[in-house]
Amino acid sequence: LTWLKQRGIEHRFHDIRADGLEAGLVQGWLDSDFAEQLVNRRSTTWRQLTETQRESEGEALLNLLVQFPTLIKRPVFVDGQIVAIGFKPGDLEGL
């Protein structure tokens, strides 16, 4: 947030833990070119899933991400569609 503010980049912060996520939004993210990067396979939540849950695809994966939003790698930068996932200042400068 500080990085965005320092650069005068208009933004809206959405706290996925407090505010939750709508299935339609997550489905759009899963349909994007960034789908493979979306799931945080290093998270504590991921490690607590069953093997069957970890292999989820399609609607099962969608439901899992809506139920456990901390499985989503953050931050997700969206400008109508996903433009970046994760905080890498060098990558973001080009956007």
DOLUMVO-843224 format. One line per field, with one value per residue: x, y, z of N, C-alpha, C, CB in turn; residue in one letter; residue number from 1. Coordinates in Angstrom, 2 decimals. Each point is the difference from the previous one (the first is absolute). Glycine has a CB too. Example, Ala and Ser with C-alpha at 12.3 -4.5 7.8 and 13.67 -1.06 7.14 Angstrom:
<rs>
n.east <- [13.19|1.54];
n.north <- [-5.69|2.22];
n.up <- [7.80|-1.97];
ca.east <- [-0.89|0.82];
ca.north <- [1.19|1.19];
ca.up <- [0.00|0.06];
c.east <- [0.90|-0.77];
c.north <- [1.20|1.09];
c.up <- [0.00|0.73];
cb.east <- [-1.89|1.18];
cb.north <- [-1.17|-0.63];
cb.up <- [1.25|-2.15];
rest <- [a|s];
nr <- [1|2];
</rs>
This chain:
<rs>
n.east <- [0.83|2.88|-0.09|-2.64|1.00|2.63|-1.81|-2.35|-1.17|-3.11|0.25|-2.93|2.12|-1.91|0.95|-0.07|-0.45|-2.45|-1.40|-0.17|1.16|-2.88|0.50|0.52|2.90|0.83|-0.99|1.98|2.42|-0.64|0.10|3.24|1.97|-0.44|-1.21|3.00|-0.22|-2.78|1.63|1.74|1.21|0.90|-3.15|0.81|-2.09|1.97|0.41|-3.27|-0.40|-0.70|2.49|-2.88|0.93|2.47|-2.04|-1.99|-0.14|-2.07|-1.29|2.50|1.43|-2.58|-0.22|2.99|-0.29|-2.65|1.33|2.65|-0.47|2.66|-0.15|0.83|3.38|-0.81|1.90|-1.75|1.66|-3.39|0.90|-3.39|1.43|1.58|1.72|1.20|-0.67|1.81|0.39|1.74|0.44|0.69|-3.00|-0.88|1.98|-1.79|-2.84];
n.north <- [-1.19|1.21|-0.61|1.69|2.53|0.34|0.33|2.30|-3.42|1.57|-2.56|-0.62|-1.18|-2.52|-0.50|-2.80|0.31|1.89|-0.90|-3.34|-0.38|0.78|-3.21|2.54|0.43|-2.96|-0.13|2.35|-1.57|-2.60|1.70|1.04|-1.13|-0.60|-3.30|-0.37|2.37|-1.16|-1.92|1.87|-3.23|1.94|-0.28|-1.27|-0.68|-2.02|-1.65|-0.53|-1.53|-2.92|-0.44|1.11|2.99|-0.38|-0.82|2.94|-0.22|2.27|1.26|-0.95|2.82|1.66|-1.21|0.61|3.10|0.30|-1.46|1.76|3.63|-1.63|-1.48|3.18|-0.30|2.69|1.74|-1.69|2.80|-0.08|2.05|-1.66|-2.52|-0.69|2.85|-2.44|-2.82|1.83|2.82|-0.31|3.49|-1.40|-0.46|2.95|1.50|-1.27|1.15];
n.up <- [0.00|-0.43|-3.09|-0.40|1.52|-1.71|-2.70|1.17|0.08|0.26|2.17|0.58|2.51|-1.20|3.40|-2.28|3.23|-0.29|-2.68|0.17|-2.58|-1.22|-0.48|-1.88|1.10|-0.40|-3.05|-0.77|1.23|-1.72|-2.81|0.63|-1.90|3.36|-0.33|0.85|2.24|1.55|1.89|2.27|-1.13|2.80|1.45|2.72|-2.27|-1.38|2.64|0.33|-3.04|0.88|-1.81|-0.70|0.31|-1.97|-2.46|0.20|-3.19|0.05|1.88|1.81|-0.44|0.64|2.84|0.80|-0.43|1.74|2.52|0.09|-0.90|1.20|-3.14|-0.86|-0.30|1.90|-1.71|-1.91|-1.46|-0.65|-2.50|-0.02|1.25|2.58|-0.67|1.99|1.37|2.23|1.30|-3.13|1.19|-2.72|-0.69|0.74|-2.06|-2.35|1.28];
ca.east <- [-0.83|0.91|0.62|-1.00|-0.22|1.19|0.01|-1.24|-0.82|-1.33|-0.29|-0.98|0.44|-1.06|0.55|-0.72|-0.34|-1.11|-1.06|-0.36|0.08|-1.15|0.36|0.15|1.31|1.02|-0.09|0.69|1.43|0.38|-0.08|1.03|1.33|0.72|-0.61|1.03|0.68|-0.98|-0.03|1.22|0.28|0.91|-0.76|-0.40|-1.29|0.27|0.59|-1.03|-0.99|0.20|0.57|-1.11|-0.25|1.14|-0.09|-1.25|-0.03|-1.32|-0.91|0.50|1.05|-0.71|-0.62|1.08|0.56|-1.01|-0.10|1.28|0.64|1.43|0.71|0.33|1.24|-0.31|-1.20|-0.47|-0.22|-1.06|-0.44|-0.97|0.43|1.26|1.18|1.17|-0.23|1.20|0.60|1.34|0.05|0.54|-1.04|-1.11|0.41|-0.31|-1.44];
ca.north <- [1.19|1.15|0.11|0.60|1.38|0.79|0.24|0.67|-0.93|-0.15|-1.41|-0.37|-1.19|-0.96|-0.98|-1.24|-0.69|0.70|0.30|-1.19|0.03|-0.53|-1.08|0.51|0.66|-1.05|-0.74|0.83|-0.15|-1.34|-0.02|0.91|-0.55|-0.06|-1.05|-0.89|0.71|0.46|-0.80|0.06|-1.37|0.07|0.51|-0.92|-0.56|-1.03|-1.17|-0.64|-0.64|-1.41|-0.21|0.16|1.44|0.59|-0.36|0.57|0.75|0.46|0.53|-0.38|0.96|1.27|-0.07|-0.03|1.35|0.86|-0.43|0.29|1.02|0.11|-0.84|0.85|0.74|1.41|0.68|-0.16|1.32|-0.11|1.20|-0.62|-1.40|-0.13|0.49|-0.52|-0.69|0.08|1.33|0.08|1.38|0.10|-0.39|0.95|1.28|-0.05|0.06];
ca.up <- [0.00|0.04|-1.33|-0.88|0.44|-0.32|-1.44|-0.36|-0.77|0.56|0.25|1.02|0.72|0.35|0.94|-0.30|1.25|0.66|-0.94|-0.75|-1.46|-0.73|-0.91|-1.36|-0.09|0.03|-1.27|-0.98|0.23|-0.43|-1.46|-0.53|-0.27|1.27|0.81|0.58|1.07|0.98|1.23|0.80|0.44|1.15|1.14|1.07|-0.39|-1.01|0.67|0.81|-0.88|-0.33|-1.34|-0.95|-0.14|-0.72|-1.40|-0.51|-1.25|-0.39|1.01|1.32|0.33|0.23|1.31|0.99|0.11|0.63|1.39|0.66|-0.83|0.26|-0.99|-1.14|0.12|0.06|-0.47|-1.38|-0.58|-1.00|-0.70|-0.90|-0.01|0.75|-0.70|0.70|1.26|0.82|0.03|-0.59|-0.48|-1.34|-0.95|0.09|-0.58|-1.41|-0.21];
c.east <- [0.87|0.62|-0.97|-0.21|1.18|0.05|-1.28|-0.93|-1.33|-0.30|-1.11|0.47|-1.20|0.66|-0.78|-0.37|-1.25|-1.20|-0.49|0.13|-1.28|0.48|0.24|1.34|1.11|-0.02|0.69|1.50|0.49|-0.03|1.11|1.31|0.81|-0.48|1.05|0.72|-0.91|0.05|1.36|0.25|1.01|-0.73|-0.28|-1.31|0.18|0.51|-1.03|-1.07|0.31|0.62|-1.07|-0.30|1.11|-0.07|-1.26|0.21|-1.42|-0.81|0.47|1.09|-0.61|-0.60|1.03|0.58|-0.97|-0.11|1.25|0.77|1.49|0.82|0.44|1.28|-0.32|1.26|-0.33|-0.31|-0.95|-0.30|-0.97|0.25|1.31|1.14|1.28|-0.45|1.32|0.63|1.45|0.11|0.53|-1.02|-1.12|0.34|-0.38|-1.49|-0.51];
c.north <- [1.25|0.24|0.68|1.48|0.89|0.37|0.68|-0.86|-0.18|-1.49|-0.14|-1.30|-0.86|-1.07|-1.31|-0.78|0.63|0.16|-1.22|0.21|-0.56|-1.03|0.51|0.67|-1.04|-0.80|0.78|-0.10|-1.37|-0.14|0.85|-0.74|-0.20|-1.15|-0.89|0.65|0.32|-0.74|0.04|-1.37|-0.04|0.41|-1.09|-0.69|-1.14|-1.28|-0.76|-0.69|-1.48|-0.09|0.18|1.47|0.67|-0.28|0.57|0.78|0.49|0.57|-0.33|0.97|1.36|0.03|0.03|1.40|0.98|-0.34|0.38|1.04|0.17|-0.95|0.82|0.78|1.49|0.83|-0.36|1.41|-0.14|1.37|-0.47|-1.50|-0.06|0.53|-0.48|-0.70|0.01|1.38|-0.08|1.39|0.16|-0.34|1.04|1.34|0.06|0.12|1.40];
c.up <- [0.00|-1.37|-0.96|0.35|-0.37|-1.48|-0.49|-0.84|0.72|0.15|1.02|0.60|0.37|0.87|-0.16|1.26|0.63|-0.93|-0.78|-1.51|-0.60|-1.01|-1.42|-0.22|-0.08|-1.31|-1.11|0.13|-0.48|-1.52|-0.65|-0.30|1.28|0.89|0.69|1.17|1.18|1.33|0.69|0.62|1.14|1.27|1.03|-0.35|-1.00|0.66|0.82|-0.84|-0.17|-1.40|-1.08|-0.23|-0.80|-1.50|-0.66|-1.29|-0.22|1.15|1.42|0.46|0.30|1.40|1.12|0.22|0.64|1.49|0.79|-0.81|0.27|-0.88|-1.21|0.29|-0.11|-0.06|-1.44|-0.50|-1.18|-0.58|-1.08|-0.10|0.79|-0.85|0.68|1.27|0.75|-0.11|-0.47|-0.64|-1.43|-1.08|-0.05|-0.64|-1.48|-0.30|0.16];
cb.east <- [-1.81|0.48|1.38|-1.12|-1.41|1.21|1.48|1.24|2.05|-0.77|2.38|-1.92|2.00|-1.34|0.69|1.20|2.44|1.66|0.95|-1.55|2.50|-1.28|-1.33|-2.44|-0.88|-0.19|-2.17|-1.93|-0.16|-0.89|-2.48|-1.05|-0.05|0.33|-1.95|0.30|1.50|-1.42|-1.77|-0.36|-0.49|1.87|-1.03|1.18|-1.09|0.50|2.19|0.43|-0.34|-1.97|1.69|-0.96|-1.24|1.38|1.27|-0.85|1.92|0.05|-1.88|-0.55|1.64|-0.50|-1.88|0.52|1.37|-1.28|-1.48|0.08|-2.17|-0.53|-1.34|-2.44|1.36|-2.05|0.49|-0.97|2.29|-0.97|2.20|-0.18|-1.14|-0.89|-1.29|1.47|-1.86|0.38|-1.53|0.14|0.32|2.21|0.56|-0.73|1.90|2.01|-0.21];
cb.north <- [-1.25|-0.45|-2.08|-2.24|-0.84|-1.13|-1.98|2.12|-1.19|2.19|-0.59|1.18|1.25|0.43|1.83|-0.10|-0.58|1.21|2.27|-0.61|-0.23|2.18|-1.59|0.31|1.99|-0.14|-1.04|1.54|1.56|-0.89|-0.35|1.87|1.12|2.45|0.03|-1.04|0.96|0.62|-1.50|2.47|-0.78|0.56|1.71|1.44|2.22|1.79|1.20|1.72|2.16|-0.70|-1.58|-2.20|-0.01|-0.24|-2.09|0.13|-1.36|-1.69|-0.21|-2.43|-1.25|0.17|-1.27|-2.37|-0.47|0.18|-1.89|-2.35|1.14|0.66|-1.97|0.20|-1.92|-0.50|1.86|-2.38|0.80|-2.00|1.29|2.14|-0.50|-2.01|2.01|1.83|-1.48|-2.46|0.69|-2.55|0.65|-0.56|-2.41|-1.12|0.15|-1.38|-2.32];
cb.up <- [1.21|2.42|0.42|-0.24|1.88|1.86|-0.25|0.10|-0.92|-1.03|-0.54|-1.20|0.89|-2.15|1.65|-2.17|0.37|1.41|-0.18|1.84|0.10|0.30|1.42|-0.09|1.29|2.52|0.74|0.00|1.97|2.15|0.19|1.29|-2.24|-0.16|-1.55|-2.23|-1.71|-1.91|-0.99|0.49|-2.30|-1.56|-1.50|1.69|0.40|-1.70|0.07|1.74|-1.20|1.49|0.98|0.75|2.19|2.07|0.51|2.33|-0.99|-1.78|-1.63|-0.48|-1.45|-2.46|-1.01|-0.66|-2.01|-2.19|-0.72|0.98|-0.06|2.36|0.76|-0.62|-0.99|1.32|1.58|0.42|0.73|1.19|0.46|-1.29|-2.26|1.27|-0.73|-0.94|-0.97|-0.30|1.88|-0.43|2.35|0.94|0.42|2.09|1.65|-0.28|0.79];
rest <- [l|t|w|l|k|q|r|g|i|e|h|r|f|h|d|i|r|a|d|g|l|e|a|g|l|v|q|g|w|l|d|s|d|f|a|e|q|l|v|n|r|r|s|t|t|w|r|q|l|t|e|t|q|r|e|s|e|g|e|a|l|l|n|l|l|v|q|f|p|t|l|i|k|r|p|v|f|v|d|g|q|i|v|a|i|g|f|k|p|g|d|l|e|g|l];
nr <- [1|2|3|4|5|6|7|8|9|10|11|12|13|14|15|16|17|18|19|20|21|22|23|24|25|26|27|28|29|30|31|32|33|34|35|36|37|38|39|40|41|42|43|44|45|46|47|48|49|50|51|52|53|54|55|56|57|58|59|60|61|62|63|64|65|66|67|68|69|70|71|72|73|74|75|76|77|78|79|80|81|82|83|84|85|86|87|88|89|90|91|92|93|94|95];
</rs>
